[in-house]
Amino acid sequence: MKPPSTRPPGTPVKPNTLTVASLLSIILLPFHIGGDIVLGLDRGGAGLAFVVVPILLVLACGTLLLAERRSGHVIMFLGGLATLGMPLIHRNNGFTPAVAGSPGGLFFIWTLVALGVTGGLAVILSARGLWHLRSRKT
């Protein structure tokens, strides 16, 4: 006998898909920041750690500890917006032949595209999750 589905009706994606998309963004973001520094698009420095580490920690807590709560969906939505914005921010200085031809340039461009995809997916799925939580409450 087949066990009943634990997914609510009308939810076409598995609940952990949002978690996976957000975690991929959290993993790709440090690679992207490292690429910014290596390619000279950011000066880096010790102060960067005091900004990046807390932001990634909040994103990780929202993804792993608050995944089923409204606050977790909001954190993942905002993180998705930030990662979705990375290719847009670098549209003039990241997607150039000079960057592509430099050492690590291909990986940098790949992380930009991957961040855009995972960020966009996280935005869509977290918005749907927030809508579902809202409609379930009423």
Protein Blocks (a to p, Z undefined) as FASTA:
>chain_A
ZZddfbdghiabdfklmmmmmmmmmmmmmmmmmmmmmnopaggijklmmmmmmmmmmmmm
mmmmmmmpmklmmmmmmmmmmmmmmmmmmmmmmmcfklmmpghklmmmmmmmmmmmmmmm
mmmmmmmmmmmmmmmmZZ
